[in-house]
Amino acid sequence: MRRRSLLAAMTVVGCSPAPHELQGGWVGTHPERGHRLRESLPTGAARERKAHTLIVGAGIAGLACARELMRRGVDDIAVLDLEPVAGGNSRAHQMGGARCPLGAHYLPLPGPDAPEVYQLLEELGLVHQQLGRAVWDERHLCHSPQERLFIDGEWHEGLLPPADGPETLAQYRRFAVLVSQAQRELGFAMPTRRARWTSGHAALDAQTFAAWLDAQGLTAPRLHWYLDYCCRDDYGAPADTVSAWAGLHYFASRHGFHAPGDETAEREPVLTWPEGNAYLAERLAQPLQGRLQADRVALRVTESRSSVELLAWNVAEAAPERWQARQIVLAVPLFIARRLLADPPAPLRALQALQPRHAPWLTANLLLREPLIDRPGAPPSWDNVAYGSTVLGYVDARHQRLDPTPAPPLLTAYLPLAEAQRGDLLSKRWEHWAQHLLADLKTTHPDLPEKLSRIDLCRFGHAMSIPAPCVRGAAALQALSLVQGRIAFAHSDLAGYSVFEEAYTAGVVAGRRLSA
């Protein structure tokens, strides 16, 4: 295997023919639509529309809110979204006759603090109770092998780098103890609203995760790389940018941290599908039928004593619409909500002073002509990561296939970008970013460029809220969780970071309050 890999690398690097022209392009999002908020409002006659409840944003939070309202008998609703397809960061693409994710691609099994998520999964038939225990449909659990890491010239099972000496191993164990101590003494939950906020949480929230690690004497490069990877994976930003609360929350709210040799350690099971979390988003959107108003760009929200008015732009008709409703749910990032509101409430204005930040992201789906030659070590897995890479790795979109018929490989790669790169993400051609990704991925797969059939890229300018210091503990976030007159907010931004559990729960809670 080593000799074959070496020969393959020599062939690609030294003797390969001229590279073929890249086939691909941008898919999935329309940044120019969101940027209409920067322009002047349209004038002239607008088509009049009405609904009892308006929901702006058909991401997971907006879809969850609509679902909860309908469950409670509020049927006269309209859900507006600027994209043609609902789902937000949880939408899908198709290449080579197969589906693949454009964004979020897995969901950890919900714990006891996420009953809303569990109820959804139960109603979708993914889990059922048997003798008081949850029994999961194994077709939807991530198949084995699940994860591997390329380091020291070969693939290793799992993503935690093998310890390169006794000091690194000691620091792994020390960090495991600190995570367990935080779980026991402070308490963490997913979603975070289910954990009581204390002075201990506030102290962690006031400093960066990197600074806290240094203060604990946790300086081993391999531990730092792994924790930095985890922060970029869940928050879109490194350990020197997110808060220490966020860094610990990643582990303490879920599965903890298990050092090598921990006999109690079990790999965290996750749900995943070829299309990623679009599997869930599509099932949330399906019952909406005519209530989902796609290709609508919300422009301005004005509240009066008896109603709320929304001015929107109908992309298909290139014309304005004026919606009247009794109440409205802004299921959009909070900085967007502030731009939409003619008179933003005090908590939203206060939050602006903290200068909340959102991470830009790039995802790419790569359709290959044939399988890649693999390096020694652990076999190809669902999640494949290279130590030291700027790319978070790639997942195999065909990993969950039950059809044994051979098919060309389809990989989905993820790249969180620095905020300073947002302008480049929007202005530079797709070929630039394709080459950027290929240059990184070919360090582990030298034959990838010559076997690439097509690469489609999706860009999210403000994909994820970054839980920087002092964001999660901001009183304004707590205040915005409550209905503000005829306006309610429902978005994962209310938790200070972006994951499915937070978005879905925020939507359900908003639906409950509006229908009470």
Disulfide bonds with the S-S distance in Angstrom:
none
